[in-house]
């Protein structure tokens, strides 16, 4: 399997320590997504959406463990029950607010991504498709709001 970046994500975060761990904790943090020229035509009609899903590569993560202590807990958890950035395929996902599209640059808000991160794909966020009404959140039950205050550290470096 080969994946090719379609662009690059720009943010104010140049290191992991201290950055938001989820977009909900990055409200007001502005960034841009620069799409490569050969993919610019694919941005047509995207400006009609308020939010987009960014899929990207955790290019500065190395290795992974199947049990981790996530940012929001002190108990070891199964990797796939967390959003830890050190994963077998190093793929990240963030839902961000799309403020505007200028040429092949997307201006976004709520960015929780390191500067210069390779972008793999963009999808429009559609609540009717992406937000199931009845959900269980496992060990995170009741902790969802806590992500706003949590910040990254070097545990997944």
N, C-alpha and C positions, 0 to 999 in steps of 0.2 A: 504494500500500500504506500502510495506517495501522496503527500499533501504539499501544496504550494501556497505560500502566502499570497494574499490578494491585496495586501496593504500593510500599513504599520499604524499602531495606536500610539498617540502622544499624550502624556499626562505629566503632572508636576512631580510624580513619584519616581525618584531615581534609585531608591533603595527600598527594600521590603519593610524594614523596621519603621513602625509608626504609621504606616498607611492603613486605610480602611480595609476590612476583611471582606466586605460585601458592599454592593452599590447603595444599600440603605444607610450605610455609615458614611457615604461619600457625597451626600446631598450638598450641592454648591461647589463641588470639585469639578472644574471644567477641563475638558480635554478635546482632542481632535482625532479623527480617523482619516488617514490619508490613503485613499484607494489608488492602486497602481493604474496608469493610463489605460492599459488594455482591458480593465474591468469597469471603467467609468460609465459606459453605456448602461450597465446593470443597475445604476443608481436611479434611473428614471422612475418616478412615482414614489420614491421612498420618502420624500418630504411631506407626504400626507399622513405619516405615522408619528405619534408622539413619542413612542419608545421603540427601541430596536434591541435585538439580541446579538451580542458580539461573541463569536467563537474564536478563540485565539490559542496560541501555543505558549505554555509556561516555559519559555526558552531559557530561563535561568534556574530552573529546577533540575536537580540531578538525583536520580534514583527515587526509590519510594519504599515504604514499609506498609505491610497489610494491616497493621494495628498502629494507630497514631493517637496522640493526645491533641484533639482539635483546639483551636483558639477559644472556643466557647465552653470548654469543659476542662476538668482535671483528671478525667478517667480515660484510659485507653479505649478507643473505639475502632471498629472495623473501618478501613479506609473508605469503602464504598458507601458508608453511612455518614460520611463527612464531606466537606467541601475543601479539604486540604489540597494545596497546590502541587504537592509531590505525588504524582500519579503514574501508573504504567505508561500512559500515552501523553501525558503532560498537556491535556486539553483543558482550557478554561472557558467559562461561560459567564457573561454578565448582561443584565438587562439595564440599559441606560436610557436617559431621556435624550431624544434627538431634538436639538434646538433649531438647527438649520443645515441646509446643504448648500455649499458654495463650490461649484465646479465638482471636483472629485474629493473635496474635503467635507467631512461631516463634523459639525460642532456638537459636542455632547456634554451632558451634565450627569454627575453621579458616577464618575469613573474611579474604579478601584483596581486599576491595572498599572503595572510598571511602564514607564516611558520606554518607547522603542520596541514594544511587544509586537511580534508578527501576528497579523490578522489572518484568520483562516476563512471566515465566512460572516455574512450579515444576514439576519432574517428580521422581518417585521414582528414586533410583539403584538399579539392579538389576544386580548383577555378571553374571548369566547373559546379560543383554541388552547391557550397556554395557562389558564388559571382555573383548574378544577374547583368545583364548589365545595366538595367534601374531601378533606385531606387529613391524614394523620402525619405528624411530624416527628414520630419516634422520640429519641432521647432529647430532641430540641424542643419538645412541647413546652410552651411557656417561655422559651428563651429567645424567640425570634426577634423581639424588640431590642434585646441586649446587643445584637450585632451592630447597632448604630454607634455604640460607645467603644466597641472592641477595636484594637489596632493590632496590626501584624507585628511579629517579632521574627527572630531568626530560626525558629524551631524547624522549619522546612527548607532551610538553606542547603 
